[in-house]
Amino acid sequence: MINPRFEKEAFKKDVEQNVKQLFRKTVDEASQQELYQAVSYVVKDAIIDDWIATQKQYEKDDPKIVYYMSMEFLLGRALGNNLINMTAYKEVKEALEEMGLNLNELEDQEPDPALGNGGLGRLAACFLDSLASLGYAAYGCGIRYRYGMFKQKIKDGYQEERPDNWLKNGNPFELRRPEYAKEVRFGGNIRVEYDDKTGDIRFKQENYESVLAVPYDYPIVGYDNHIVNTLRIWDAEPIVDFQLDSFDRGDYHKAVEQQNLAKTIVEVLYPNDNHYAGKELRLKQQYFFVSASLQAALTKYKKHHDDIHKLPEKMTIQMNDTHPTVAVAELMRLLLDEEGLGWDEAWEITSKTCAYTNHTIMSEALEKWPIDLFSRLLPRVYQIIQEIDRRFVAQIREMYPGNEEKVAKMQILRDGQVKMAHLAIVAGYSVNGVARLHTEILKKQELRDFYEMMPQKFNNKTNGITQRRFLMHGNPLLADWVTDKLGTKDWITDLSLMSGLKKWVDDEEALKEFMSIKYENKVRLAKYIKEHNGIEVDPRSIFDVQVKRLHEYKRQLLNILHVMYLYNEIKEHPEISFYPRTFIFGAKASAGYIRAKQIIKLINSVADVVNNDRSINGKLKVVFIEDYRVSNAEIIFAAADVSEQISTASKEASGTGNMKFMLNGAPTLGTMDGANVEIVEEVGAENAFIFGLSSDEVINYENNGGYNPMDIYNSDADIRRVVNQLVDGTYSQGDKEMYRDLYNSLLTAQGGSKADTYFILKDFRSYADTQKKVEEAYRDKDRWAKMALLNTASCGKFSSDRTIQEYVDDIWHLDKVTVEV
Ligand code: 4GP
């Protein structure tokens, strides 16, 4: 049943009313931005009813709650998604049309809340959607960064970063909750107090700096179930307002300091993906939101429960990567110092409450804080970690007597560092990887010693994505077709039903419909590209897409080198028939990641040369889509023919873009890495294009000193030619130095890293051969349509609903809640 607020006449009246109240305007006077706001506030009103109902139900049922702690939530836009989940999208679209307004244009007014870098942040957003849709009580806990992920501009082919002032026009969906504010303290010293009478010892933090953490609640709407969970993101404010009339010098300085701390702490999201930059401010951010979230969680628990020992029955904390793992020590601190528990009791509770997810084996992403910095900033928390470490070392020695090598490898405090992953594993009750292969590598390689000592903690949870955003919202044509063909909408909350599409795989008419939807989506993307890049692309060409963060291990360089190779082929053999192709890239590079930025420049340089060469008759086009983010991703996935998942095997923990492409009917061209392995398992090897070294082979080379790329360079003339073109000026208007570093990175060992660390030349031939197979397969329209359809039909496993249900069953043990309205 449709929510009465979305009945057309009522809805239109509310929009008019909001335009009037918010902007003192009539609908025809209001700007698109103002209209977007007016519409959003009507939607928010409807959400709030359900939000209140949900919270009432939770109070009544008292279900166990998961706190999903994450530095990043890459949400994407809210308006359209909320309407979808409230099953009101079509009605609202029509009502707006009757008012002469276009919902999609209004949606485009919403800034992407880009509070995340990439995979791990987007996964957190999918998880919140699934938790609400499945009816589980959950809080997302994070930071309300004033500036989200930078906006990317491409100027002369180079990436430039611009501030993302996403809150400039306010945020209609959030709610400030000052009544739940918490103080968070940094620095100072710890004074030990003895109580002579009781013999108790108390630890008092003195001379600290502090900020007030003020939460903003952001509704997470479940699909068609009236459940609204909360993403709680924290803003920082000074504890005492800066007072201009404060003439006491000490106070004045203190006030200014607090003001500055509050301002800087939530100012920006560090733009690092799969990489950590050991900045003091980053540690402050981590402790800030973790401490505030835990304090709030304990306050909430104590409101309804008086036995703190039973905490693990009512709440669990999932730590999204190492970033929030200071949580285990902070929870210990709160239990010891605030609740007055003894060590063993506090440990018992903490080690049943905290769980850790690892998202990468890239060693540069495993956080390790210098002890001097850490202990200065968080003196009490550090003391607690010392004690955790002391007890853990004793345990290692008991289990492996005389094996000091084990101690050295596993200790939390070692080499002058606090090793956050070790802390999380020791104190947590669960450690999971994000795809089967990744979890196996953790167990056998990266975290092997921990696995041997505590195998019961390790488990796999293969990632997933939400079909609500990435099919219903991003690809409405295909969503309707799926509903029609399955004869039910139930796939929206049970993606395994997609397998029912397999029965259409020999139906010519159905295949034609499927491919014509793909074509429509390609036309839509072509229009976007024309508007944003000024490049004409032919929707009949093969849309071969690689969109994701820019990272050497993801090997965008392999992709573009292959484009250079194809270009050489076409020029040299104009007689050979070549199926027209459009290579589409989208990627942000961390601001300080020089080589990644060179790769962006190279892609744009190749695009310049290739796209402007009339002699090749538009057979090859290269497009770099600026500012890749959730909102344009939705359009891109829907339009892709080929999904490029070409990371060096073993390096991509899972990938989730691969699943979004699959859902939208794009076969994977990839290595046996991350979740690609499971994708191939589901869809069948004949419906994917797999190439390259296996992860065992890569690891084997790595453990034995690498391989020699010069052998390949010397023996394969095509590869040699492409590599040489990096330094012969072909793509740099004669400048032979512009891409020298990329050239060197492929051929020579440098500063600690081996030549061609990511096996680009090693995998090149097999990649090029497999690309040929893609072309052949595409020429056979019938075969391609079947492959594409089978990808959509086989994606059932990759819903985040499945993933979340596994977390619930194996790790969190939450209770399902239903809300009746
Ligand atoms: C990413 C991984 O690179 C990606 O494979 C995975 O799908 C995703 O996490 C979610 O699990 N890692 C990061 C990171 O985003 O910063 O380490």
Residues whose N, C-alpha, C, O or C-beta is under 5 A from the ligand:
A	BS01	4GP	G118 G119 L120 L123 N272 D273 N274 H275 H359 T360 A365 V434 E652 A653 S654 G655 T656
